[in-house]
Amino acid sequence: MADKKRNYRKEYDNYQGKPEQIKKRGERVKARRLTEKEGRVHKGDKKDVAHKNNDTSDNSKSNRGVQSESRNRSFPRDKNAKRKK
């Protein structure tokens, strides 16, 4: 296995720092802040704001749900560890 250290500066320059990605991150943060204001999530509660239609720019109340981190950051899998259809 390679002992190369991860270059976070390069990641930011090549991907995370792009205007499009900055805008998308802002939309996700906005959804979290709106849901915190409603009292549905709190800092450090191990919960994510899930977008029901998978469109992170749609921050309407009906599209935002609260899920555990582990449930929101993965998807159901079949017996071969592939995504269930």
C-alpha positions as CSV (number, residue, x, y, z in Angstrom):
1,M,0.0,0.0,0.0
2,A,1.3,3.4,-0.8
3,D,2.3,5.7,2.0
4,K,1.4,8.9,0.2
5,K,-0.2,11.6,2.3
6,R,-3.5,13.1,1.2
7,N,-3.1,16.5,-0.4
8,Y,-6.0,18.5,0.9
9,R,-4.8,21.7,-0.7
10,K,-4.9,20.0,-4.2
11,E,-8.3,18.6,-3.5
12,Y,-9.6,22.0,-2.6
13,D,-8.0,23.7,-5.6
14,N,-9.2,21.0,-8.1
15,Y,-12.7,20.4,-6.8
16,Q,-14.0,21.9,-3.5
17,G,-12.9,25.4,-4.4
18,K,-14.7,25.6,-7.7
19,P,-17.6,28.2,-7.7
20,E,-20.1,25.4,-8.6
21,Q,-19.1,23.3,-5.6
22,I,-19.0,26.3,-3.3
23,K,-22.6,27.1,-4.3
24,K,-23.7,23.5,-3.7
25,R,-22.0,23.4,-0.3
26,G,-23.8,26.6,0.6
27,E,-27.1,25.1,-0.3
28,R,-26.5,22.1,1.9
29,V,-25.4,24.3,4.8
30,K,-28.5,26.4,4.3
31,A,-30.7,23.3,4.6
32,R,-29.0,22.3,7.9
33,R,-29.4,25.8,9.3
34,L,-33.1,26.0,8.4
35,T,-33.7,22.6,10.0
36,E,-31.8,23.7,13.1
37,K,-34.0,26.7,13.3
38,E,-37.1,24.5,13.3
39,G,-35.6,22.6,16.2
40,R,-35.4,19.2,14.4
41,V,-31.6,18.9,14.5
42,H,-28.9,20.2,16.9
43,K,-25.2,20.5,16.6
44,G,-23.4,17.3,17.4
45,D,-26.5,15.1,17.3
46,K,-25.2,12.7,14.6
47,K,-28.1,13.5,12.3
48,D,-28.0,14.6,8.6
49,V,-30.6,16.7,6.7
50,A,-31.7,14.4,3.9
51,H,-33.2,15.7,0.7
52,K,-36.1,13.4,-0.2
53,N,-35.9,14.0,-3.9
54,N,-32.0,14.0,-3.9
55,D,-32.0,17.6,-5.1
56,T,-29.8,19.5,-2.6
57,S,-30.8,22.9,-4.1
58,D,-34.5,22.2,-3.2
59,N,-34.6,23.3,0.4
60,S,-38.4,23.4,0.8
61,K,-39.7,22.1,4.2
62,S,-41.5,19.2,2.5
63,N,-38.2,18.0,0.8
64,R,-36.1,18.1,4.0
65,G,-36.0,15.1,6.3
66,V,-33.8,14.1,9.2
67,Q,-31.9,10.8,9.2
68,S,-28.9,9.3,11.0
69,E,-25.5,9.9,9.4
70,S,-25.1,6.3,8.6
71,R,-28.5,5.9,6.9
72,N,-28.2,9.1,4.9
73,R,-24.6,8.5,3.6
74,S,-25.2,5.1,2.1
75,F,-28.0,3.1,0.3
76,P,-29.5,-0.3,0.5
77,R,-27.3,-3.1,-0.9
78,D,-28.0,-6.5,-2.3
79,K,-26.1,-9.7,-1.2
80,N,-23.1,-8.8,-3.5
81,A,-22.8,-5.3,-1.8
82,K,-24.1,-3.6,-4.9
83,R,-26.8,-1.0,-4.8
84,K,-30.3,-2.5,-4.7
85,K,-32.6,-1.5,-7.5
